[in-house]
Amino acid sequence: MPDPLREQLFAAASTIVVKVGTRVLTSTDGTLNHERIDRLAEEILELGKQTVGGKPRRVVLVSSGAVGAGISRLKLPGRPTDLAKLQAVAAVGQVPLIQAYDKTFSKHGSHAAQVLLTAEDVDDRVRYLNVRNTILSILEFGAVPVINENDTVSVEELQTTFGDNDRLAAMVTNLIRAPLLIILSDIEGLYDGDPSKASSKLVNTVPAIDETILSYVRDKKTGLSKGGMASKLEAARIVTTAGENMIIASGRRMDVLSQLAAGEPLGTYFQAQGKGITPFKRWLGFSAQSRGRISLDAGARRAIVEQGRSLLAAGITGTQGEFKKGDVIALVDADGVIVARGLSNYSSAEVERVKGLKSAKIAQVLGQRPYEEVIHRDNLAIVKK
């Protein structure tokens, strides 16, 4: 039976980001599964034919698989372990991967538009806006943006077995303010235990990512997150904190996108946490890289996270790293957890001199007080509620 909440979600989702993992797109030998790609491309086009508010729904695809495509093209026996060779294989694989999508899109009057991104593209504010405008323009032309990490120049992407494109998909979702991110994985969704065990149950809906949800992907002995689901939960945290929704479902299930669009309760649905935040705060909180850290006492954490207030010097207990006025700074609580990011009105040296002081005393210490707040609430984005 369709889930009314999901039916409402899809009825209002004017833009959807679909992320597809490598294991969905490749066969057991690591080569591209062209039959699966062909059907997936058709499902994406079917989503795009549906209307929301009288306008066609827009669909953006974040796709892994360049390395698998390169392995296929070069007829390699398996995935190389050397970084330089992995980057070379990815470079070769980008062409057949985009061609595989475009072959199906073209049959139905559409086109694939390749967009390769690095972390720097979403870190810099101007480049971030340029990427956003480019993606939106591609959609206006009726083409399908096919986005991937730029494997040929990105070291981190290829050295990590799972997760990078999950985070990339979350950032793209925030970038274009899409109401829904769908991550197609090689498993059905989030389980409350080891998915390989019959005793584990699929979690259908996650109202909020709390300690119970996080415990499902933590090693009981070490406490460390493990496996690809850990990165998917991080993607869900990014998306839902910004006020959007996310679903994890099996990309190996035929017609999965059509079934999801019909409100079928497949996979795991992560519900949005509150209203959507502004584009600037999405960039500030989830895409911009911090240049340093400011540690908060319990009162400052509560004032910022729960009451939406500015950061004052009185609530600061220390700093890490060297930063300048105007830099993006991570705010951490007593446990070292990042709870917010913001633009600092003072340098790290100045913050160290005024930490713990009331705002009225800043001028006595620095000789002037250009700002009452170390970080104004308008320049603060909460990243962990």
GIHUDA-V568975 format. One record per backbone hydrogen bond with DSSP energy under -0.5 kcal/mol. NH is the residue of the N-H (numbers start at 1). CO is the residue of the C=O. Records with the same first field share a line. If there is no record, write none. Layout:
# GIHUDA-V568975
NH=CO ; CO
This chain:
# GIHUDA-V568975
3=263
4=2
7=3
8=4
9=5
10=6
11=7
12=8
13=9
14=12
16=58
17=180
18=16 ; 60
19=17 ; 182
20=62
21=184
24=21
25=21
26=22
27=31
30=27
32=68
33=25
34=32
37=33
38=34
39=35
40=36
41=37
42=38
43=39
44=40
45=41
46=42
47=43
48=44
49=45
50=46 ; 47
52=55
55=52
57=50
58=14
60=16
61=145
62=18
63=61 ; 147
64=20
69=65
70=66
71=67
72=68
73=69
74=70
75=71 ; 72
76=71
86=82
87=83
88=84
89=85
90=86
91=87
92=88
93=89
94=90
95=91 ; 92
96=92
97=93
98=94
99=95
100=96
101=97
102=98
103=99
104=100
105=101
106=102
107=103
108=104 ; 105
109=106
110=105
113=144
114=112
115=146
117=115 ; 148
121=118
122=118 ; 119
123=119
124=120
128=124
129=125
130=126
131=127
132=128
133=129
134=130
135=131
136=132
137=133
138=134
139=135
140=136
141=137
142=139
143=138
144=111
145=143
146=113
147=61 ; 145
148=115
150=117
151=149
153=150
154=150
155=153
158=154
159=155
160=156
166=163
167=163
168=164
169=165
170=166
171=167
172=168
173=169
174=170
175=171
176=172
177=174
178=173
179=15
180=15
181=245
182=17
183=181 ; 247
184=19 ; 182
185=183 ; 249
192=201
197=194
200=197
203=190
204=202
206=269
207=205
210=208
214=210
215=211
216=212 ; 213
217=214
218=215
219=224
223=219
226=217
230=226 ; 227
231=227
232=228
233=229
234=230
235=231
236=232
237=233
238=234
239=235
240=236
241=237
242=238
243=240
244=239
245=179
246=270
247=181
248=268
249=183
251=185
252=185
253=250
254=252
256=253
259=255
260=256
261=257
262=258
263=260
264=259
265=1
266=264
268=248
269=204
270=246 ; 268
271=206 ; 269
273=240
274=272
277=242
282=278
283=279
284=280
285=281
286=282
287=282 ; 283
288=283
291=328
292=328
293=320
294=330
295=318
296=332
297=315
301=297
302=298
303=299
304=300
305=301
306=302
307=302
308=304
309=303
311=375
312=310
315=312
316=313
317=295
318=295
320=293
323=321
326=344
327=324
329=342
330=292
331=340
332=294 ; 330
333=337
336=333
339=331
340=331
341=381
342=329
343=379
344=327 ; 342
345=374
348=323
351=347
352=348
353=349
354=350
355=351
356=313
357=354
361=358
362=359
365=361
366=362
367=363
374=311
375=311
379=376
380=377
381=341
383=339
384=339
